[in-house]
Amino acid sequence: APVLEVDTPGFDTRALQALDSAHYLHPFTDHGALRERGARVMVRGDGVYLWDSEGRKLIDGMSGLWCVNVGYGRASMTAAVARQMDTLPFYNSFFNTTNVPAVMLAAQLVQHAPPGFRHVFFTGSGSEANDTIVRMVWRYWQIMGQPQRQAIISRHNAYHGSTVAGASLGGMAGMHAQGALPIPGIHHIGQPSFAEHGRGMSEAEFGLRAAGWLEEKILELGPENVAAFIGEPVQGAGGVIIPPPTYWPEIQRICDKYGVLLVSDEVICGFGRLGTWFGCQLMGARPDLIAFAKGVSSGYVPLGGVLVGARVAHALVEKGGDFNHGFTYSGHPVACAAALENLRIMVDEGLVERVALETGPHLKAAFGSLATHPLVGHAESMGMTAGLNLVRRKAASMHDCEAFPPGLGVGMVCRAHMFDNGVIMRAVGDRMIVAPPLVMTTAQIDEMVERIRFCLDLTLEDVAQRGWL
Ligand code: PMP
């Protein structure tokens, strides 16, 4: 029989890949193509490094999936989880019941949240957090005597999850195309991508223009029908789209003007990614609701939730009575114990400050230096996330660069070179992005960026040989 225990000599990668393609359906995957290639088998992590079953050591530029912010292999996380598993592995928070880690975590989270946030609702994921927000927003307006306020405005190319509400809020055309989405009442405006839409404008002008699309949509729908606007401070899965500094303050002004609730999806930007506890704090927005997940537990155990600001909390808690919503795993004690230990690490190691003052600026300089590469149109970063565009012909302005024809898949070619040479980077079309663990040191950032530069050279040679230049 094949050896399928990872730490055992003779571990049989091919046999595991065969079982994988026979039985395991992966997220966002073409299984026919995967069967040809065989899945990569990740077996171990330590700090910012991962090892696969073939012994390859990789520097993880993506924190797993934007989540392993404190890095892999933290013994104190294991201990915290084991302790809670021993004491009380599960109890629910329905029927007038609670548990210690959930209460302690809620109390700590509001300490780190922006002013006005005193309440937390827990979920098992970011998608469930956004589903919860949709239900809360609708319930809020019902309690406020304006039940017709049901429209929620989001943005093209946003990512808010894979549940029916999450995928509807999201602006991913490929998700909507696969059936009956978005659900009624969810509307999308353009994303604040200067590269895509900003030709002929300054960045500052473009930020105001892009926020203006929200006002146009509110007026089109009738302000009395609009419940909320939702956005990621920096769009993550859409390709690390960093909005101009004028964008979010103008979004805030427009929401205030029409009484529309503002929702910040901080599933990626929360917990230090941008050098602040929450991305909205950097962007100059004062949201009413915040979705979080990922970094709250550094992905060690699934956890998400909603931070509920004063305006909504007052209605729900003081006036609303029962809110008929909740998950078996809302306030899961093991997940909350993991998150408490994760927060302790973040505070004790000053990770948020380190991103703001040390690693974020270092990534900006190091990653920014890639912009001189012949294949790179422009490169930018914010905190510990960054992106660059692969282009066929460079130009002085990002708006004059010539893109590769769609469908060549240069980003995927580049990603394969990265993986083969020990660095994990994600491709979003022809945009290459990173979001490393917040514990990555400046020396490790340099190591990552040098490997990226080397792989860009390989990609350039490769596309030249394919005759794509
Ligand atoms: N919102 C954002 C901004 C995200 O990036 C993600 C996940 N990438 C989600 C929501 C959904 O989270 P989950 O996958 O935990 O459901």
Residues whose N, C-alpha, C, O or C-beta is under 5 A from the ligand:
A	BS01	PMP	S125 G126 S127 E128 Y159 H160 G161 E232 G236 D265 V267 I268 A293
